[in-house]
Amino acid sequence: MDSRKSSEVFVVEKDRKIALFAPMRGLVMEIDSGEKLEVERLLSRPDFSFEMLLKVFPEIDPDQLTSPVAEELVVESMDDFRPTGAVLFPTFNCGLRCVYCYSSAGINTANMDEDVSKAAVDFVIANALTTKRDECSLEFHGGGEPTFNWKVFSFTLEYFQARARSLGLKSKVAISTNGMLSEAYANWLADHLSIVQVSIDGTADIQNAQRPTLSGSKSYDTVKRTIEILLSKKVEVVLHSVVTELGMTKIPEIVSSLCENFPGVKTIHLEPAFSCGRGLLTGQKFPSVHAFVGGFIEADGIAKLHGIELFYSGAGPNITRYHSSFCGAVTPNFIVSPTGLVTACNEVSDLSHSQAGHFIYGSFNRDSQRFEFDYGRILTLRRSRTKMQTDSNCSECFARFYCAGDCLAKHQHTEGGEVSSLNPRCVLNRELLRHYIFQRLT
């Protein structure tokens, strides 16, 4: 049982060990049961201050502590809404039928056209110039497989890079792809990008079962070839793997397979499946938290032996790093769908989505060839950060400074809805962070 009576000091327990954890101060130290009682007594005082702890623990060197980060204030003015980075969904279409796909890619086959993509690029570049930034960014993601609309994808990437270069701006480009590329397309990517995220779920049997093609055939060999081509050309490749019930007892095997088959990869991003999109139709359930945590910890050791970072979005070894938000949804992100809608969240890119009223805040006007925004929704999204942090499920949690309330889309049930205390990711975030806390003490 963990206890806390202060917004920044926590008592965390695991396997009969006790830790005093003050993430905003950069403090984690092991204490005994007697010291725990004294700490809890202090935390229960209405006049508690961190300085009281320093008197109980004179071994703490104040000079080694970090200063608390001030909570960011919500900016009421919309004058500062000038995103310098765009995320484009060139298409909702896809050649795979992944069993857990959050967007049910391939059901809607809409494609972005060059008018929309060019306007998005021009918008973020103009913002970079206005705000006197020296860099702008472009990411291709989906809804579907970005390269499935190759004409618009390749045009937009080259247009962005050329336009930024002509104006003296640095251009940063990234893509998340399913890896189902011809050799020619894989080589083209390698020649134009320095970093590529490729989705591959581990061993061939798991990949082929979870990520089959539209016709039901296997995908592993093609994806493997794409990764090998990218690595051979010195592209930084991030592997993204989703763990379903099929693989929840095989996480070490999955990570070991990726490490051994793709030497040169430096990062593996591992995430549990979440019941949404096509996953609702295929009966995908959130994997056992206990199994995921245990498998992740074992797999982390395997990855380290290969010099690879194993990453999960909700917790990490840098336990005192402060995150003001889980992702850019509360900024909000400037994400453009194939039909020209503007959304803050990758998972909500169509008006039929139950959370469209919360996350979709703009659209492309074809008459003016410009994007138009609902600034009221932008302000609501920005205020979501404060709401998540002050909700009782978050404010009393020792993991909140890292996960920052976690994924807003997975908490938000309806427009203006309440945070769910049943979200299994919350339990997962806490248990993995608990592991990292006590790992720091060994």
C-alpha positions in Angstrom: 0.0 0.0 0.0 1.3 3.4 -0.9 0.6 6.6 1.0 0.7 10.2 0.4 -0.6 13.4 1.9 1.5 15.9 -0.1 1.3 16.7 -3.8 5.0 16.1 -4.2 6.1 13.6 -1.6 5.2 9.9 -1.6 5.9 6.8 0.3 6.1 3.9 -2.1 6.4 0.2 -1.1 7.4 -3.0 -2.8 8.3 -6.5 -1.5 8.5 -5.2 2.1 10.8 -2.4 1.0 9.9 1.3 1.5 11.0 4.3 -0.5 10.7 8.0 0.1 9.9 9.5 -3.4 9.9 13.2 -4.2 10.1 13.3 -8.0 10.0 17.1 -8.3 13.0 17.3 -6.0 14.9 14.5 -7.7 14.8 12.5 -4.4 14.4 8.7 -4.0 15.8 7.0 -0.9 15.1 3.8 1.0 13.6 4.2 4.5 12.6 1.8 7.2 9.2 1.2 8.8 9.9 3.6 11.7 10.9 6.4 9.3 7.9 5.7 7.2 5.6 6.4 10.2 7.4 9.6 10.9 7.1 10.7 7.3 3.4 9.9 7.2 2.9 11.9 10.4 4.6 14.9 8.8 2.6 14.5 5.5 -0.6 14.5 7.5 0.1 17.9 8.9 -1.8 20.8 7.1 1.3 23.0 7.4 3.6 20.3 5.9 6.6 21.7 4.0 9.5 19.8 2.4 11.9 21.4 4.8 10.4 19.3 7.6 11.7 16.2 5.9 15.2 17.6 5.8 15.2 17.8 9.6 14.2 14.1 9.8 16.8 13.0 7.3 19.9 15.2 7.8 21.7 12.9 5.3 19.8 14.5 2.5 22.0 17.2 0.9 19.8 20.1 -0.2 22.4 21.1 -2.7 21.9 17.8 -4.6 18.1 18.3 -4.9 16.4 19.9 -7.8 14.0 22.8 -7.7 10.3 22.0 -8.2 9.1 22.8 -11.7 6.3 25.3 -11.7 3.0 24.0 -13.1 2.4 25.5 -16.5 -0.4 28.0 -16.7 -3.1 27.6 -19.4 -2.7 30.4 -21.9 -6.1 32.0 -22.5 -5.1 33.9 -25.6 -5.1 32.1 -28.9 -2.5 34.4 -30.4 0.1 31.9 -29.6 -1.5 29.0 -31.5 1.2 28.8 -34.2 2.3 25.1 -34.5 5.6 24.6 -36.3 5.1 20.9 -36.8 2.5 19.0 -38.7 1.4 15.4 -38.6 -0.2 14.2 -41.8 -2.4 11.2 -42.5 -2.0 10.8 -46.2 -4.7 8.0 -46.2 -7.0 5.9 -44.2 -6.3 2.9 -46.5 -3.9 0.1 -45.6 -2.7 -3.2 -47.0 -2.8 -4.8 -43.6 -5.6 -5.8 -41.3 -4.0 -5.7 -37.9 -6.3 -7.3 -35.3 -6.0 -4.4 -32.8 -5.8 -1.4 -35.2 -7.2 1.7 -33.4 -8.5 3.2 -36.6 -9.8 0.0 -38.3 -7.6 1.1 -41.2 -8.8 0.0 -44.7 -12.5 0.3 -44.0 -12.4 4.0 -44.9 -10.2 4.4 -48.0 -10.1 8.2 -48.2 -6.9 9.7 -49.5 -5.4 13.2 -48.9 -4.8 15.4 -51.9 -2.0 17.8 -52.6 -4.0 20.9 -51.8 -4.4 19.8 -48.2 -0.9 18.5 -47.7 0.7 21.6 -49.3 -1.5 24.0 -47.2 -0.4 22.1 -44.0 3.2 22.5 -45.0 2.9 26.1 -45.8 1.0 26.8 -42.5 3.7 25.3 -40.2 6.6 26.9 -42.2 4.9 30.3 -42.0 4.5 29.8 -38.3 8.2 29.0 -37.9 9.1 32.2 -39.7 6.6 34.3 -37.7 7.9 32.9 -34.4 11.5 33.2 -35.5 12.2 29.4 -35.1 15.0 27.9 -37.0 13.3 24.5 -37.4 10.0 23.0 -38.5 8.9 19.4 -38.5 6.7 17.0 -40.5 5.6 13.5 -39.5 3.6 11.0 -41.6 1.3 8.8 -39.6 -2.1 7.1 -39.9 -5.2 6.3 -39.8 -3.8 4.1 -42.5 -0.4 3.3 -44.0 1.1 6.7 -45.0 3.0 5.2 -48.1 -0.2 3.7 -49.4 -0.9 7.1 -50.9 2.6 7.2 -52.4 2.0 10.1 -54.8 0.9 12.6 -52.1 3.3 11.2 -49.5 6.4 11.6 -51.7 5.3 14.9 -53.2 4.7 16.4 -49.7 7.9 15.2 -48.2 10.0 16.6 -51.1 8.0 19.9 -51.1 8.5 20.3 -47.4 12.2 19.7 -47.5 12.7 22.0 -50.5 10.5 24.8 -49.1 12.2 24.7 -45.7 15.7 24.7 -47.3 14.9 27.7 -49.5 13.9 29.7 -46.4 16.9 28.7 -44.4 14.9 26.5 -42.0 16.0 23.1 -40.7 13.5 20.4 -41.6 12.8 17.4 -39.4 10.9 14.6 -41.0 9.7 11.3 -39.5 7.3 8.5 -40.5 5.5 5.6 -38.8 5.1 2.8 -41.4 3.9 -0.8 -41.4 7.0 -1.7 -43.4 5.0 -3.4 -46.3 7.2 -1.7 -48.9 8.7 -2.7 -52.2 12.5 -2.7 -52.3 12.4 0.5 -54.4 10.1 2.3 -51.9 12.2 1.2 -49.0 15.4 2.5 -50.7 13.6 5.8 -51.4 12.7 6.2 -47.8 16.3 5.5 -46.8 17.5 8.2 -49.2 15.1 10.8 -47.8 14.7 10.2 -44.1 17.2 9.8 -41.2 14.7 8.1 -38.8 11.9 5.7 -39.5 9.5 3.9 -37.1 8.5 0.5 -38.3 5.7 -1.6 -36.8 6.7 -5.2 -36.2 5.3 -7.4 -33.4 8.2 -9.7 -32.8 8.6 -13.3 -34.0 7.2 -14.3 -37.4 4.3 -16.3 -36.0 3.1 -13.4 -33.8 3.6 -10.8 -36.6 1.7 -12.9 -39.2 -1.1 -13.6 -36.8 -1.6 -10.1 -35.5 -0.7 -8.1 -38.7 -2.0 -10.2 -41.7 -2.5 -8.6 -45.1 -5.9 -7.8 -46.6 -5.9 -11.2 -48.2 -4.9 -13.0 -45.0 -1.3 -13.7 -46.1 1.9 -13.3 -44.1 3.6 -9.9 -43.6 6.8 -10.8 -41.6 9.2 -11.4 -44.5 8.4 -8.2 -46.3 8.7 -6.1 -43.1 11.9 -7.7 -42.2 13.4 -6.9 -45.6 12.3 -3.3 -45.3 14.0 -2.9 -41.9 17.2 -4.5 -43.2 17.3 -2.1 -46.2 16.9 0.9 -43.9 19.5 -0.3 -41.5 22.0 -1.1 -44.3 21.7 2.6 -45.3 22.4 3.8 -41.8 18.8 5.0 -41.1 17.9 5.2 -37.4 15.1 2.6 -37.1 12.7 2.5 -34.1 10.8 -0.8 -33.9 7.2 -0.5 -32.6 5.6 -3.7 -31.2 2.1 -4.2 -29.8 1.6 -6.9 -27.2 -1.8 -8.7 -27.2 -3.0 -11.7 -25.2 -1.2 -13.8 -27.8 2.1 -12.5 -26.8 1.7 -11.4 -23.2 3.6 -14.5 -21.9 6.2 -14.2 -24.7 7.5 -10.6 -24.2 11.1 -11.7 -23.6 11.0 -13.9 -26.6 9.6 -11.1 -28.7 12.3 -8.6 -27.7 15.0 -11.2 -28.0 13.9 -12.0 -31.5 13.9 -8.3 -32.5 17.4 -7.7 -30.9 18.9 -10.7 -32.7 17.3 -10.2 -36.1 17.9 -6.5 -36.4 21.4 -5.5 -35.1 21.8 -1.8 -35.4 18.4 -0.9 -34.0 18.8 1.3 -30.9 15.2 1.5 -29.7 12.2 -0.9 -29.3 8.9 0.7 -28.4 6.6 -1.9 -26.6 3.0 -1.1 -25.9 0.0 -3.2 -24.7 -3.0 -3.5 -27.0 -6.0 -1.4 -26.0 -9.5 -2.4 -26.8 -10.6 0.0 -29.5 -11.1 0.3 -33.2 -10.8 -3.1 -34.9 -9.8 -4.6 -31.6 -13.4 -4.3 -30.5 -14.5 -6.5 -33.3 -11.7 -9.1 -32.9 -12.1 -9.2 -29.1 -8.7 -7.8 -28.2 -8.3 -7.2 -24.5 -5.8 -5.3 -22.5 -3.1 -7.9 -21.6 -2.6 -8.9 -17.9 -0.8 -6.1 -16.2 1.1 -8.6 -14.0 2.3 -10.5 -17.1 3.2 -7.3 -19.0 5.2 -5.9 -16.2 7.0 -9.1 -15.5 7.7 -9.7 -19.2 8.8 -6.1 -19.8 11.3 -6.2 -16.9 12.8 -9.4 -18.1 12.9 -8.2 -21.7 14.5 -4.9 -20.6 17.5 -6.9 -19.3 17.7 -8.7 -22.7 17.6 -5.4 -24.6 20.3 -3.9 -22.4 22.7 -6.8 -23.3 22.2 -5.8 -27.0 22.7 -2.1 -26.3 19.0 -1.4 -27.1 16.6 0.8 -25.2 13.3 -0.8 -24.4 10.7 1.9 -24.2 7.1 2.1 -22.8 5.2 5.4 -23.0 3.8 5.5 -19.5 6.9 4.8 -17.3 10.6 4.8 -17.7 13.9 4.7 -15.7 14.3 8.4 -15.6 12.0 8.5 -12.6 12.5 12.1 -11.6 11.9 13.5 -15.1 8.9 15.9 -15.0 6.4 15.6 -17.9 3.9 18.4 -18.1 1.8 16.3 -20.5 1.6 12.8 -21.8 1.7 13.9 -25.4 0.9 16.9 -27.5 -2.9 16.5 -27.5 -3.2 19.3 -25.0 -1.0 21.7 -26.9 -2.7 20.8 -29.2 -1.1 18.8 -31.9 -1.7 19.9 -35.5 -2.7 16.6 -37.1 -4.4 16.6 -40.5 -6.6 13.8 -41.6 -7.0 12.6 -45.3 -10.2 14.6 -45.5 -8.6 17.8 -44.2 -10.0 17.6 -40.6 -7.6 18.9 -37.9 -7.3 16.9 -34.7 -5.2 16.9 -31.6 -5.1 13.1 -31.3 -3.9 10.4 -33.7 -6.7 8.1 -32.6 -9.5 10.5 -33.3 -9.4 11.6 -36.9 -12.9 11.1 -38.2 -16.2 12.8 -37.3 -17.9 9.5 -36.7 -15.5 8.9 -33.7 -17.3 9.2 -30.3 -14.6 11.7 -29.1 -14.6 13.8 -32.3 -16.3 16.7 -30.5 -13.4 16.9 -28.0 -10.3 16.4 -30.2 -11.2 17.6 -33.7 -10.8 21.4 -33.7 -10.4 22.5 -37.3 -10.7 21.8 -41.0 -9.4 22.7 -44.4 -11.5 25.3 -46.3 -11.1 24.5 -50.0 -12.4 27.9 -51.1 -9.8 29.9 -49.2 -7.2 27.1 -49.3 -6.6 27.7 -45.6 -7.2 25.9 -42.3 -10.0 27.2 -40.0 -10.0 26.5 -36.3 -12.4 26.3 -33.4 -10.5 28.3 -30.8 -12.9 27.3 -28.1 -12.0 23.7 -28.5 -8.3 24.5 -28.6 -8.8 26.2 -25.2 -10.7 23.2 -23.8 -7.9 20.9 -24.9 -5.3 23.1 -23.2 -7.4 23.0 -20.0 -7.5 19.2 -20.2 -3.9 19.2 -18.8 -5.0 20.9 -15.6 -8.1 18.7 -15.3 -6.1 15.5 -15.6 -3.5 16.6 -13.1 -6.1 17.7 -10.5 -8.4 14.7 -10.8 -8.2 12.6 -7.7 -7.1 9.5 -9.6 -4.0 11.5 -10.7 -3.3 14.0 -8.0 -2.8 11.2 -5.4 -0.7 9.0 -7.7 3.1 8.9 -7.3 3.4 8.2 -11.1 1.6 11.3 -12.2 4.8 13.4 -12.7 6.0 10.9 -15.3 2.8 9.9 -17.2 1.1 13.2 -16.6 -2.4 11.7 -16.6 -1.5 9.3 -19.4 -3.3 9.1 -22.8 -6.2 11.6 -22.8 -8.1 9.7 -25.5 -8.1 6.5 -23.4 -9.5 8.5 -20.4 -11.9 10.7 -22.1 -15.2 8.8 -22.7 -17.4 11.7 -24.0 -16.9 15.4 -24.6 -16.4 16.8 -21.1 -16.4 13.3 -19.7 -14.7 12.2 -16.5 -11.5 10.3 -16.0 -12.0 6.6 -15.6 -10.4 5.0 -12.6 -10.7 1.6 -14.4 -8.1 2.3 -17.1 -5.6 -0.6 -16.8 -2.8 1.6 -18.2 -2.9 3.5 -14.9 -2.1 0.3 -13.0 0.6 -0.6 -15.5 2.2 2.9 -15.2 2.3 2.7 -11.4 3.7 -0.8 -11.3 6.4 -0.2 -13.9 7.4 3.1 -12.2 7.5 1.3 -8.9 9.9 -1.2 -10.4 12.1 1.7 -11.7 12.1 3.4 -8.3 13.4 0.3 -6.4 15.8 -0.5 -9.3 17.3 2.9 -8.6 17.9 1.9 -5.0 19.7 -1.4 -5.7 
